[in-house]
Amino acid sequence: MGLLSLAIWTPIAFGVVLLALGRDDQAHVVRWIALVGAVLSLAVTVPLYSGFELGTAAMQFVEISPWIERFHVNYHLGVDGISLWLVLLTAFINVVVVVASWESITSRVNQYMGAFMILSGLMIGVFAAQDAMLFYVFFEATLIPMYLIIGIWGGPNKIYAAFKFFLYTLLGSLLMLVALIYLYTQAGGSFALTDWYKLPLGGTAQTLLFFAFFFAFAVKVPMWPVHTWLPDVHVEAPTGGSAVLAAIMLKLGAYGFLRFSLPILPDASHEWAWLMIALSLVAVVYVGLVAMVQQDMKKLVAYSSVAHMGFVTLGFFVFSDLGVSGAIVQMIAHGFVSAAMFLAIGVLYDRVHSREIASYGGVVNTMPNFTAFALLFVMANCGLPGTAGFVGEWMVILAAVKANFWIGAAAATALIFGAAYSLWMFKRVYLGAPGNGHVKALIDINPREFLVMASLGIAVLFMGVYPKPFTDVMDASVAELLRHVAISKLN
């Protein structure tokens, strides 16, 4: 079995084993099996980085074998500089979530941990799939464990949130399926992405396909105005669910633009770039303002996620090395920072059982160690230089300014709004005198929580101070992608 297959199926196998352990009196054993499975799943992805060859845009660690031979569907896997870090990020966040959920989940622990392990494997499958039908199967299959995570372990309105999440994402994906079948027939019965990249397509066909893919991927990102499901889902989802949703699942949509929309439909991508840029700027500016008035910490970070992901789609559609590389860096950075923000909220919620900003005040007095981590993550969320949150946003703003000064200027306002809502939340929750008796009774983070916060803190600082390992990996693949985007496919 190849490395990519191991990365996909190791967590899924552990997930199935966990589901078979059906009693809550085995919860302690279940947690340790989940941790071993998550660490092992991360370990098998490390050779992907250590053995990755820089300077080439070719797919690496390729595995291909027939799957549904009648329709020429293959089990075809491979990673390049665009997908490598997303695979590693997924495996890393899975470990963090298992450790973070150690004590907060007390019912159906085996099903909870099993759902996360299976979800992790399926998301890695999305990033590794080189066959369009295999991509679609993994892409859709991720909905099932996340739907269950929200619907079983979520808050009071969990059923509503789970249905909204499922229906929004499923509807968009049905249009993508129609597009995939059309491209399959045009390619003479092939689902291989490499064949589709060479396919000549008319202008009308490209536009229709572009919007079919747009609805599937924009809902997942989520772009404005199809972002409304995200705050509801984040508020109701358990802490681990919010962390994985923000850190990884939103990236599935952004990744889809890179694998399908841009290289297969270059003419339509150029024609409709103005629309993508406009929607991205609305997300960056307007949704940033919406975040400012939120009273629920989770809702604030959820809207903040929409604003930060606006940088990703903006970077893709300015069609420059700097813009696309910056957007991919932003995807990875947002994975670290958003997971950290949600897990930090989870630490407070486990103690006070409230996400309302008004329920806190002066947390620094009773939880100084935790407040130090919270401050680091808030600064990263603002885009402070020296943190992961700065690198990608700065690259995208620079690329946008080179393309059009006013687009860059509009995007740069996000740094102001981001600082406003992040620091205002921090001030009201953490600073000043203790706000009430609950805050006075708080106990600082324990060693397990310290480990979770420290691992994310190190990742945020390392990427902010030394982003070179991230950008070196993607340079050749980004250049190859832009070569595809620059060549007209009109027939």
PyMOL commands that set and color helices and strands:
alter all, ss='L'
color gray80, all
select helices_A, chain A and resi 3-20+24-50+69-71+84-100+109-128+132-141+143-153+158-186+193-196+203-220+229-236+239-264+266-271+273-292+297-316+321-352+357-359+363-365+368-382+388-403+405-430+437-440+447-465+468-486
alter helices_A, ss='H'
color red, helices_A
select strands_A, chain A and resi 60-68+73-79
alter strands_A, ss='S'
color yellow, strands_A
deselect
rebuild
show_as cartoon
